[in-house]
Structures are given as C-alpha cells and as structure tokens.
C-alpha cells in the first residue's frame, strides 16, 4: 500500500511537472492611443512542440458544433459576426482572434488552477469544450457584458486534447473597443469572471492573486530615483531606469505579470492605433521566451522551433486591424477586417502564418 501510494504521488508530481514545464508562458497587454484606439497584444509561448497555427477567417453564418466527451451533439450555434483569428494543432478551434465589431478574445494557459465541472449528458445541448469558448464568444458577442452573459449560459467542460494528453487548462481575456476587459477563469468546477482594468494577463495562479501580488511592487516608478547624500558623500543612480529597481526579470507568470503592468503603464504616448500597435510589439519583444525556459517534452519534438515564443499578435480593436509576426519571420503582417466580406464568404478560410519559414531580410549593401 505504501509503495503504491508513493508511486501514485510520484506519477502525479511528474504530470504536474510536465504541465508546468510545457505550459505556454503567454503575456497579454493593452495600450490606448490618444485618439481612443485600443490595442490588445499578446505573445504565444509553447516550448513543447510546434502548434502549427494558421490564420482563420470565419464568415457570418458559419455553423459551429461544440465537442462533448461522449460524442453527443454539444452546443450548436451560427456565427452572427465574422472573425479573424489563429488556430492550433491544425484543428477547428480558435485560440486568439478579433471579430468584425472589434471584440478581441484570447486564450491563455492556466495549469494547476483551471478545473472544469463534470460533464452532464443531460446538459449536452448547452455544453462545449474549453477550446470552443473563444470562437463562441467571438462569433456571438460584441461587448464584454455580452460575453459575461454568454459564458453564464453554457457549460464549459474539459475534453482531453490528444496532443497534450489532458483537457487544456485555460483562462481567457476578452477586450472590447472601449478598452473594457474581463478575464474568464474556470476554478473549482465553476466560472469566475474578473474585471480587468489593467488589461494585462499571463498564466497561473488566478487573476485575483496576480492583482494582490502587485502590491509588493507599488514602489516601482518610471521616474529615476533622486540623488542622496550620506554623511559627506553624494550618491546618484548609476544610470537611467533606477525607478524600476526591484522589477522581477524571470519568465514565471507572476514576474511577467508585474513587468507587463509596469511596461504597459509607462509606455510612451501614442497618437493612433497604428502607432500604438508598434508600441505593443516593442513592449512584447521583452517577453519572448527562449526554448530552454519552456521545454517540456524533450528535444525530439522541438526540432524546427527557433523560440518558445511561436507568434505575437496585436489587435487594433477600433480600426479592425490584426497584425502578427512569428518565430521564423519578424516582419509584421497584417489583416484588415474592414476589407473582408464576411457576408458572402461561405467557408472558413485558412492561411499559413508563414509563406516561407525564414527571416525577411532587405539587403541594403551599396553596389558597385
């Protein structure tokens, strides 16, 4: 019995360790332009294997059928709004996107804390998997309040995803064009919705824990520390940035949350959505995670990866522009939702993130 218990605990610890190491270390921030444009941007980290994400364009009228554990028909709905987003592992679910009304919905990993209720076959018609939620909200809601009501009317359940061997533990950030945002979490078998006025999100623990932890860093400031005189000696900061002394610099979710708040709330003023998007990318460059800090499944599955940060997206929710770059090519690419006819398009359209998995380099060498 004792040996069996020890083996069970060892297995549990190994699984938890795998999930912690394999967890994506995603970071999301929000910036607002002087003209009122709100831009949400995020990094997507996954250091275990390539997610093979694609751009997905969803037309109005597309019919979605949610998954259930026993194969019964889950929640079925018709897209009221067109959307553009990114999928993962070449399957029919969106993990990141924005709809034609400017609502952005973004999925983040939440290991160790996401816990879904047991599936009730009697509630199959209102049930959906955790990975159905983003596309459900994107295609049926336009504001965070609508999203709040929509999530209360469904049963979100865990369905094992074969690529990782567990039901994906997630939470979501939902942002509307006004800048109002919420974080949706699945904790202890229930749903918790948090107002997110800071517009920042990372991973575990829970969102309210991150807000409490911020109190440990209320001394941080963008303003340099003043000089001080001790006895007959004058001490001045060695350089710029002294106001940020104590800012955590590791890759853990709590540390990234603090940095994301510090950097987004001290960002330079930007006039327009386009310039704000540029600033979002600049800040998120500081959150890229190397492969060695996120590996979870062994070197054989990370061949071909150049970074644990697989891609970075930014959504201008006012001007309806999505931009992104990838681990293979840091050239920013753009999709203008205003130019897409979501009404007459009939099928889902999928586009590769990279036409060519190499850096786009402009040679400016003077020629003879």
Secondary structure, DSSP 8 states (H G I E B T S, - for coil): -HHHHHHHHHHHHHHHHHHHHHS----EEEEE-TTS-EEEEEEEE--SS----EEEEE-TT-EEE---TTS----EEE-SS-EEEEESTTSS-EEEEEETTS-EEEEEE-TTTB--B---GGGGGGEEEGGGHHHHHHHH-SSHHHHHHHHHTSEEE--EETTTTEE--EEEEEE-TTS-EEEEEEETTEEEEEE-TT--B-SSS-HHHHHHHGGGGTT--SS----EEETTEEE--SSTTGGGTT---SSSHHHHHHHHHHHHTT----SSHHHHHHHHHHHHGGG---GGGT--S-GGGSTT-S-SEEEEEEEETTTTEEEEEESS--S-EEEEGGG--TTT--S-EEEES-SSSS----------
